[in-house]
Amino acid sequence: MNGLEHILVGLALLAALAIGLLAHDWRDEFRERMMGRSVHDSLHDWWMRHRH
């Protein structure tokens, strides 16, 4: 059972690293998208753009 525990811990660490890398990529993309946005848009302007 000791070997199985080491394998499970290794898989958990790999999953945590993968999640960390994906979250980092997502944050960079989100930051770039937000920097391109106009910060001074009013709520009315937002509503007019997003209503269907």
Buried (B, 14 or more C-beta within 10 A) or exposed (E): EEEEEEEEEEEEEEEEEEEEEEEEEEEEEEEEEEEEEEEEEEEEEEEEEEEE
